[in-house]
Amino acid sequence: MDYKKLFKNYIFPISTISGSIIGVGFFSLPYIANKVGILVMLAYFVILTGLILIIHLIFGEISLRTPDYKRFPGFVGFYLGRIPQLFSFASVILGYFGVLLVYLIVGGQFLNSLLSPLLGQNQFLYTLIYFLLATIIVYLGISAISKFEFVALIFLFVSFILVFIKGLPVFSLENIFICNLGLGVWDFFLPYGAIVFSLWGVGLIPEAEEMLRGNKKSLKRVIIFSTLIPAIFFIIFTLIVLGITGSNTTESALTGLNDYLGNGVVLISLLMGVVITFSAFITHGLSLKRILTFDLGIKEKQAVIIACFTPMILFLLGLNSFIGMISFVGGVLLGIDGIMILLMYRKIGGKKYLIYPLSIVFLLGIIYEIVYFIK
């Protein structure tokens, strides 16, 4: 077996897409599952994993038919014209701001929980440190981002196994099936935006396609593995955290493990959270910087300032609700991107039996999340 080709054609491209998917959204899933019930959550997972996989495969097909070195708005302009492209720029950039803001919120929480026993509680200070370090790396750029993602994913899975082993003595199946009652009808749609946010990996598909130069026929398999690996991991993570913490599950999952696991395991878990969110912030920050530079012609320094400082300003303005932000970004902004992808798919002769039903799903999701966010 040629291991060099294996890494080049599969492991690194899969790590690139999977690493962008395994960001921060999955930390919200145990809490949401505890709210709506595990059976409802699993039903959402099966349906939405299928939907997102189809969207990823469609965008992979579009990417293969499009000249290289374009990012999402460039694809929209190429297929749909100038006006949709401008709309796409607004949606994508706002989406990136929302994603980066979520990483700041949760990354700062994890860093605070990790370092507060030594340096004291100061949520804002730790968020600022997290922001400054990430911004410096985004400015410098990472030429080997796929290798960085691969190492981060290995660290994630090792840490996850440790949490599972340590949590076995306090794990209970009864905790999994506990459901907080008193939800309104609208609340049962709560998993939609969070799961879409957690599984979305469109942004790095062009990166993976460019990495596969000379072997682009393997892109479809890369996309399938890159989508299913995170989905399976998210389900297992949700079940294990719920089995340990039950009705005491917190919004960001890891911070609620402290009362159930030893300090050493909790510290490893929190370090895992910091590494994963930090890695994802850098990946998405670099992607946004490239959109601003390649597609809008903004100079690199200004692009870094726009990409990284805007989420920090939003955080300072008080937008710091983890569940609220991922639900809005996943349901509304990524829903708009999904509809754009389906419109591009129609342009290349895509299957109508996929285009219209999926467009309706995204449209209903957008309406629901806007109403829920306003409420």
N, C-alpha and C positions, 0 to 999 in steps of 0.2 A: 504493500500500500504506500502511495506517495503522500506522506503526511504534510509536506509543504503545500501540495495542491489541495488537500483536504482542508487545511486551515484557510488558504487563500480563497477557495471557491465556496466553502460552506461555513466553517466555524466563525471566521471574522465577519463576513456579511451578516450571518445570523446574530452574532453578538452585537453588531451595530444597530440592527432593527430592534432586537429584543431588549437591548440596553436602553433604547429610547422609550420603549413601552414600559419596562419595569422602572418606573420613576418614583412616583409618590402617591398616585391615585389608589393603589391597592391597599395602602395603609388605612383608607377609609372604609373598606369593604366589610370587615368584621363588625364594625359599629352599625353600618346600614343593615347588614344581615340580622343583627340583634333587634333592630327596629321593626323590620317587615316580616321576619321569619325566614329560616334557612331554606325552606322549600320554595318560597317565592323567589328568594335570591338565586337559587340554583336554576330555576326556570328562566329567569332573566339572563343568567350566564350562558346557558346553552343557546338561547335564541340570539343574543347579542354577539356572542363569539362567532356564530355563523355569519351574521350580518357584517361584522367588521372584517372577517376573513375574506368575504366576497369583495368588499370595498378595497382591501389591500391588493387582492389579485387583479382587480380591475385597474387600479392605479399602476400596478406593475406592468400590465399590458400597455397602458398609455405611455408609461415611461420608456418602454422598449421601442415604441413607435415615434418617439420625440427626440430631436437633437439633444445631445448631452449638455451638461452644465446649465440646466434650467432648474429653478425651484418652483414651488407650487404656483405662485402667481404667474410665473413665466409660462407654465403649462396652460393655464386658463387663457392668457393672452394669445397663445399660439393657436388654440382651438376655438375659443369663443369670442375673441375680439377685445377691443380696448376697454369698453365700458364694463363688461364683466370682470376684466382683469383689475380695474381700479377697485371694484367692489370686493374682489378677492384679496387684493392687497390689504384693504381695511380689515376684513374678517381675519385673515391669517395673522396680521401683525397684532391685532387685539387678542387673538387666541394665544399667541406666543407670550404676550404680556401677562395674560391670565395664568398660563402655565408656569412661567417664571415666578410670578407672585406666589403661587401655591408652594413652589419649592422653597421660597424664602420663608413662608409661614411655618411649614413643617420642619424644614432644615434648622431654622432657628430654635424651634421647640426641642428638637432632638439634641442640638448642641447645648442648649440650656440645661436639659436634664442630665446630659453626660458630664458637663463641667461644673455644674452648680455645687456638688459636694465638695469640690476643691476650691473653687473661686467665688462661690456665692451665687445667689439668684439674680439674674439681670437679663431678662428676655431680649430687650432691645439691643444691649451690647453684643450678645452672641449672634443675633440676627445681622448686626452690622459687620461683625468679623466674618461671618459666612459670606455676606454680600461682597465685601472687599476682596477676599481671596478668590471667589468665583469670577469676579469682574477682571482681576489681573490675568487669570488663566484664559478667559475668553479673549482678552486683548492680545495676549501672546499667541494664542491659537495652539492647537494640538495636531500635529501631523499624523500621529498614530492613534487617533481617537478610537478606532476599532479595537486595538490592543488594550487600551485603557478600559473600554467597556467590558472586554472579556475578563480582565482581572477583577473588575468590580462585580461582575456576575458570579465569578467563582467565590469571591468573598461573601456575597449574599447567600449563596446556597450552603456554604460551610457554616455560617452563622445561624442560618435557619435550622439546620440539622441539630446544632447545639441547643437551640431553644426547644426544639421538639423533644430531644432526649431528656432535658432537664424538666420539661413540663409534663412528662408522662405521669408521674405520681399524682399530680393534681388535675389531670385531664379527666373530664366527665362528659359522656354523651348527652346527659340531661342538659348540660349548659348549652349545647348546640341547638337544642330545640326550644330553649327559652325564647319567648318573643314578647317584647314590651307592647302592651295593649294600649288602646286609647288613640290609635292613629286615625286620621281622617281618610276619606276615600282617595284624595289626591296624594297622600303620603305613600300609598302603595306603589306609586310610580317613581319613588325616590331613587331606586337603584339605577334607573336608566342613564342619567347623565354621568354618574360616577363610574359605571362600568364602561361606557363609551370612552370617557376620559382615560380610564386605566388601560384599555386595550388599543387605543389609537396609535398607529405607528407609521402613518403616511409620510411624514416629513423626512424620514431617513431612507425611504425606498429608493429615491434617485441616487443617494450616496451608495447604497448597496449595489445598485445597477452599474454604477461607474466602477466600483471595486471589482466587478465580475467581467471586466473588459477581456474579450476573448473567450468567455464561457457564459454568455448571458442566457443560454438556454436553461441554466440551473436556477434562474431568478424565481421561478414559480415555486420550486421546492423550498428555496430559502425563505420565501414569504410565508409559506404554510407552516414550516417549523418555527419561524420567528413569531408567529401569532399564537400558535397552539401551546408552545412552551410557557410563555407568560400566563396564558389562560389557565392551564393546569396548575401552575404554581400558585396563582391567585386563589383558586378554589381550595387547595390544600392549606394555604396560609390562613384563609378565612375560617376553615373548620378547626384548625389547631388553636388559633387565638380564641375563638368562641368557646372551644372545649376547656380552655384554661381559665378565662376571665368571665365567661357567661354574661350575666346582666350588668357586670361592672366594666364591660368593654368600653374603652375611650375612643374618641373620634380619630385619633392617630395611632391606635392599636398598641404600639410599643410602650407608650408611657403608662399604660394600664397594667403591664406585666410585673411591675415592681413589687406589688404585694403578694405575688404568687411564686416568683422565681428568685433565686439567689442574686445578690448584687453583681457577681461576676458575669452571669448570663445576661442580666439586664444591661450591663455596661456594653457587652459585646453586641447585643441587639441594637442599642442606641447608636453605637459606632457604625453598625451596618446601615442604620437609617441615614446617618450623616453622609456616609460614603455614597450610597445609592442616590440620595437626593442631590448631593453635590455633583456627582457624575452626570446626572440627568440635567441639572441646571447648566452645566458647561456645554453639554451636547446641544441642548435647545438654544442656548445663548449663541453658540457658534452658527447654528442654522439660521437664526434670525439675523445675525450679523451678515451672513452671506446673502440673504434675501435683500437686505438694505443696500449692500454694496453691489452685488451682481445685477439685481433687477431694478433698483431705484437709482443706482449711480452715486450713492452717498459715500463720502470718504470714510476710510476704515475707523479712524478715531471717533468721528461723530457717530458712526454706526454702533460702536461699542457703548458710547454714552447713552444713546437712545435705547439700545437693547437691554442694558443692565440697570440704568438709573431709573427708567420709567417704572418698573415693578417696585423698586424701593420707595419711590415717591408715593405710589398707590398704597403701599404698606403704611407709610407714615400718615396718610390721609384717613387711615382707619379701616381699610379693606383687608380684614384679617380672619374671615370666617373660612375655615378649611373646607367643610362639606359644601357650604354655599357656593364657594368659588369653583370647585371642581365640577359641581352639578351644572352650573351656568356655562362654564367653558365647554364641558362635554356635550351638554344638550343643545346649546344655542350655536356657539361659534364653530365647533367641530361638526355639528349638524349642517351648517351652511356649507362647510367644506365638502361634506359628503354629497350634498346636492350638486355642487359644482363638479365633482368627480363624475357623477352620473350623467350630467349634461355633456361632459367631454367624452364619456363613453358612448353616448348616443352619436356623437360626431364621427366616431370611428366605426360605426355600424354595430354598436352593442346590442345585446338581447333586450327587447322591450319588456319581456316578462320579468326581468330584473330591475330595469330602470324605474318603472312607474311605482311598483309596490314599495321599493326601498326609498324612493323620494317621498312617498306619503309617510312612511315611518319617521324619517328625519324631520319632515314638516310638523308632524304632530308632536314630536319631541321638542322642537323649538318652541311651539306654542305653550306646551306644558311648563317648560323650564322658565320662560318669561313670566308666566302667571304665577308660578311658585316663588320665583325670585322676588317679584313685586309684593306678594303676600308677606 
